[in-house]
Amino acid sequence: MQPNKVISRNELNGKGHGQLHRSLGFVDLWSVGVGALIGGGIFTVIAPAVAQAGPALFVAFLIAGIIAILSSMSYSELASIWPYEGASYAYSKFAFSPIHKDLGRLMALWCSGLYFLSFAFAAGAVNLGFAGYFNYIFPSLPATVVAPLISILITGLLLVGINATGKINTIFSVIQVIALFAIAIISIASNPAGPFLQSDFLPNGWTGVFAATALIAFGQMQVEAVLTLGEEAKNPRRNLPLAQVSALVTVVILYCLTGYGVVSAADITALAESKAPLSLAVENVLPGLGAVLIAIAALTATGTSTIGCLLGSSRMLFAAARENAVPAVFGKISSKTKVPVYATVFTGIIALGATLMSTFGYGKAISIAVGAAVFSNWLMMGLMNIALIVVRIMRPEIKAEFRFPFNIKNIPVLAVIAAIASFWILTYIETIPLLIGIGWIILITFWYYLYSRKRWNYLDEEDLNRLSE
């Protein structure tokens, strides 16, 4: 098949790709974003982040939140132009192709591969976080048993169908938001000036704050899980940007309040060493029942975060597969459930493998998984900000339904700042995760030139519009 050939929906359906089902409204999409963000950013990374930032933990949350919100504006404008499955895969393909078709495709494959790596590793780390809180309630069940089990169960849930998954996710997300507000109110009320009463507000200086900022992005990156569902969303050009930005703003506020509260309620060293830091903080101010309730809320949060991770990575794989950038089998959709079955199963297997890193030790596994995921996240944020700038320069005729505010001669100034900030934060990633990420980019590039380039069945905007009707 020749590149840029117009491909009908019937042709794709005949190849077994099928059509996804539009069943997700704004609340469903918002809950996917909130669920993914809360589980990863709060319940998993507080311990390593507080070890870096100390009492200034909430400052790190605020910095990461500002950069993420600015970057989300770029994502949102691109989503309102190209509301297709795969999110940044589609955005980068269409944004960079006017420069050179190979650049557009390679950048799309980079985004697909980086996203897949980050979310697979993120799912593994979040599953370990789930196991840590589960172990807090049931000490006799080790993380090495619970973490793989939850990974398998959630993969099974995703295979049932997006409608059922979305409804369960919405219920759990509401529980999480209520739980985090409870944590913040209880913790801050116990010691309102807590962080500022510590003997050393910046124990590792600003370097420690920025290192914590890098880790915290582990949670904020998962908001793209919303955008990867472009062809399963109702009214996507409106609901995708709105759900993404509102979910991120909701969670950044909760992040900052909770980060302030836990430092107010618990010893810094104890928080850094705990597998369930939020439960530890609440236990200090509301002994007994309070900590158990928070642990239960954490289980729902880490569970929905895994759902977001697996949803996002499987849809990214699906988007690449239906253009033959990766094996086409991953682009096939079940006629019964309207789910990309093989992409979902494969993603679940990779996440299970990441989860099994728990056999090397809880702390080490969390550190490696989070670091590799964070590298991919910050690089993706930088690339998407650049993609928007390229679109504004190369295709000024495009009028997006959502537009990044504060522009000078059609250039989104804040997107430029966000891109620089994203690449700068990369310098605070630890060496081993950094090498894993760079090695992955090299492998993706080889894959493109050795496999994808000669097989790519390019779907243009008209093709995708027909396919998602």
N, C-alpha and C positions, 0 to 999 in steps of 0.2 A: 504493500500500500504506500502510495506516495505521500510525503509530508504535506500538511495543510489541505489534504483532500477533505471535502465536506462529507461527514459521516452522519447518516440518519440514525434516529433512535431505534428504528427497526433493525438496522444493521448491527448495532451494538447489542440489542436484545437477542438477536440471533446468535451472537457469539457467547451468550450465556451471562452477559453482564446484568441484564434486567434493570429495573428502576427502583429507586429508593422510595420510601413512603413518607410524605410530608404530614407529620403528626405532632410536631413540637411547637407549641405556642411560646409567647414571651416568657411566661412563668417557668415553663419547663426548661427553656434555654438558660434563664437566669439561675435556676437551681443547679444546672450542670456546671455553670461557672463557679457559683458559690461553693458547691460541694467539692469540686476539684481544688479550689484555692484554699479553703479552710483546712482540709485534711493534710495537705502537703506543707503549708506554710506555718501552721500553728502547732499541730500535734506532733510533727516529726522533727522540725529543725530548731525548736527553742533551745534545747540543751546545747548543741554545738554552737549556736549563735550567741547565747549568753556567755559561753566560755570565751568568746572573742570580744564581745562588746561590753560585758559586765553590766552595771546599772544603766548604761546608755542603750540598752537593748531597744527601747521604743524609738530612739533616734534612728537606729539602723532600719527599723520597720518603716519609718517615715520617709527616709531617703529612697529606699527601694520602692516604696509605694509611689512616690512622685515620678520616678523614672518609668515605672511600669504604666502609670496612668497616661503619661505623655506618649509612650510607645503604643498604648492601646488606641490612641487617637489615629495613629497611622494604620494600624490593623483595621480599625472601624471604617475609615474612608475606603480602604481597599476592599473590604467586605461589602460595602454598599455598591461598589462597582462590579465586583465579581463574586457573587454570593454562592460559590460552588463548593462541593465536597473537597476536602483537602486543604482549604484555607490558604496558608502561605505557599503551599505547592502551586496553586493556581495563580496567586498574586505575583509571585516572583517570575513565573513563566510568562505571563502577559506583560509584566512591567519591564523585564530586561530583554525580551525578544526583539523589540525595535532596534536595539543596539546591535545584536547579532543573535541569530536563532540558536546557535550552540550555547551562547551565554544564558539565554532565557531557560533553556532546557536543563543545563547544568545547574543553574541556581535553583530551579524547581526541585531537582533531584537532591541537591544539598539540603534544602529545607525539609523535604520529605524524610531524608535519612537522618538529619539532625533531630527532627521532631520525633521520629521513631525511636532513636537512641535515647533521647531525654525522657520520653514518656515510659519506655520499657524499664529504664533504670529507676525512674520516679516511682512506678508502680511497685517495683521491688522494695524500694526504701519505705514507701508508705505502708506496704504489707508488714514490714518489720516494725513500723511504728504501731500498727494495729496490734501486732502480737505483744508489744511491750505493754500496752494498756490492758490487753486481755489478761496478760500475766499478772498485772496489778490486782485484778479481781480474782483470778484463779491461778495462784502461784504454782500449782502442781503441773500446769500445762506449759511446756517450754516454747519459746519463740520458733524454734526449728520445726515444730509440728504445726503450730497455729498459722504462721505466716504463709507457708505453701498451701495450706488448706483454704484460706480465705482467697488466695489468688485463683485457685481452681473454681471455687464457688461463684466468684464474681464473673469469671469468664463464662461460666454456664448461664448466669443471669443475662448477660449481653446477648447470648445466642437465642434467648426466648423472643426478643423483639424490642425495638426502640420505644414503643409506646409504654409497655410495662416497666421497662427500665427507667424511663423518664418520670413516671408517677412515683415509683419507689424513691427515686433520687430526690424529688421535690419534698416529700415528707421528711426524709432524713436531713435535707438542707435546712429546713425550718427549725428542726431540733437543734442543729448546730448553731445557728445564729442566736437562738434564745439562750443556749448554754454559754456561748462566749460572752454575751452581754451580762449574764449572771456572774461569770468568772470575773469580768472587769469590775462590776459594781461591788461585789463582795471583797475582792482583793484591794481595790483602791480605797474603799471605805475603811479598811483595817489600818491603813497607813498612808494617808493622802500624799505626803511628801516623800514617800519611801526612797525612790532612786536618788534623790538629792541629799538624803541623809547618810548615804554611804561614804566611807572614808576616802574612796577613790572612784570618782564617777567614770573616769576613762582609764581603767587599769592597763589596757594595751594601746592607749592613745587612739588617734583617729584611724590609724592602720587597723586596729581591732574592729572599729565600727564599720569600716568599709569591707573588711573580711566577712563580718556578719551580714552586711548588706548583700554580698554575693551569695551567701548561703540562703538568705531569706527569699531570694528570687526563685528558689526551688518551688515555693508555693505559688508565687505570682505568675509563673510561666504557664500554669495549667489553664489559664483563662482562654487560651486558643482552642481548648477542647470545644467551646461553644461554636467557634467559627468553622471548625472542621465538619459541622453538621449542616452545612449550607443547603444541601438538597433534601434534608429531612425537616427543615424549619418552615413554618408558615410565614408568609410575607417576609422573606429573608432580608431584603434590602433595608427594611425598617427594623425588624426584630433582632437581627444579628448584632449590628452596632449598639443598639440600645441595651440588649442583654449583656453584652461584653463589658461595656463601660460601667453600667449600673452594678454588675456583680463585682467588678474590681474595686469600685469606690466603696461599696458596702464592706468588702473584706479588708481593705486598707484601714478603714476606720476601726474595725474590730481588731486588726493586728496591733495598731498603735495603743489602743486602750488595754488590750490584754498584755502586751509587752510591758507596759507601765505597771499593770497590776501584779503580775507574777513576781517582778523584782521587788515590789512593795511588800509582798506577803511571804517571801521565802529567801533563804540564804543563797547567795550567788553560787558558791561552790557546790552546794547540794543540788541546785537546779541544773548546773552543768553536768553533774554526774548521774542524774536521774533518767530512767527510761520512760517515766511518765511525769514530766515536770509540772504540767498543769494540775494534775491530781495532787502532787506534793504541795503546790502553793495553796490550793483550796483546803487541803487537809489541815494546814497550819491555822486557818481562820475559821473553818467550819468542820471540825473533826467528825469522822465517821461517815455519815450519810452523804455529806456534800461531795467528798472525794469520789465515792462510788458512783454517784450520779454523773459527775464530770467524766469519769472513766467510761461510763456507758455512752455519753455524748461523744466522746473521742472515738469510740468504736464506730459509731454511725458516720462520723466525719472522715475517718481514714478509709472507711469502706466506700463512701461516695467519691473520695479522691481517687481511689483505684478505678472506679467506674469511669471517671473523667479521663484518666490516663489511657485506659484501654480503648475507650471510645475514640479519643483523638488519634492515637497511633494507628488503630485499625482503619479508620477512615482516610488517614493520610496514605497508608499503604494501598487502600482501594483506589484512590484517585490516581496514583502512579500506575497501578496495574491495568486500569482500563485504557491506558495509552501505551501499554507494553513496555513502559520504562523499567518495570520489574515483571516477573512472570505473571502472565495474564490470569492464572488461576485465582490470584488474590482479588481479582475484580469481579468475580462471580457472586451473584446475589441469590439467596434462597427465595424461591417463588412463594413459599408459605409465610416466612417470617419477615421478608424484605430486609434481611441482614446480610452483609458481606461475610459469609460464614468462614471461608478459609482465611481471610485477612484477620478476623476476630480470633480464631483458634491459634493462628501463628503468633499473633501479638500476645495472647495469653501464655503461650509456651515460652516466649522470650522473657516475659515478666516473671514467670515462674522460675526461670533460670536465674534472673537477677535476685529474686527472693531467696533462692537457695544459697546465696552468698552468706546468709546468716550462719551457715556451718563454719565460716571462717572467724566468727566472733561478731557480736551485735554492733559494737561501736565501729569496728573497721569496715564492716559491710555498709553501714549507714553512710560513713564518710566517703567511701569510694563511689557509691551509687549517687548520692546527692551531688558530689563534685562533678561527676561526668554529666549529670542532667543539667546542672547549673551552667556549665560551660556552653552546652548546646543552647540553653535558654537565652543567655546574654548575647551570643553570636546571632541567634535568630532575631532578637529584638533589634539589634543594630542593622541587620540586613533588611528587615521590613521597613524601618525608617528610611533607609537609603532607597528602597523600592518605591516608596511614595514620592520621594524627591525626584527620582527618575521619571515617574509617571507625569508629575507636574511639568517637567521640562520637555519630555519627548511627546507627550500627548495632552497638550493644554486644552484641547477641544472637549475632553471628558468632563462632564458635569456630575459630580458625585452627589448622592442624596444626603450623605453625611460628609462634612468637610472639616478638616483639621483647622482650628481657629488660629488667628494671628499669623497672617501671611504678608510677606513683602515681595512684590512683583511675582506673585503666584508661588513663591517658595515658602513652605511651612517651616518657619524659623525654629519653632520648638522641636520639630522632628529632627532638625540638624543637631540641636543640643542633645536630644535623647539618644541619637546615634553615637555621638562622641562619648556620652556617659556610659552607654552600654559596652562599648569597646574598652573603655578605661577600666570598668569593673572587672573585665576579663583578666587583668593583670593581678588580681587578688585570688584567682583560682589556684589551688594547690597543684604541685607538679604532676603527680600521677594522673589525676582526672584531666588535667590539661593535655597531657600526652595521649590519653585515650581519645579525647575529642579531636585533636589534630590528626591522629592516626585514622580515625573514622572518616574524616573529610577526604583524606588521601585515598582511602579505599572506595569511597563514593565516586570520586573523580575517575579512578581506574574503571569502575563498574560502568560509568557512562560511556567511556570511549571503547570499551571492550564488549559491552552488551547492549546498552540502551540506545545508543546513537543510531545504529542501523535498523533497529526494530521499532522505533518510536512512531506510533500512530497519533499524530498531532490532532487534538480536539481544540478548535478555536472557540471563540465566544458564542457564535451562532450554534455550533454543535452542542455545546453544553446547555445553552438555553433550550434547545429542542429536547435534549435528553432529560432535563429537569422539569419539563412542563407538567 
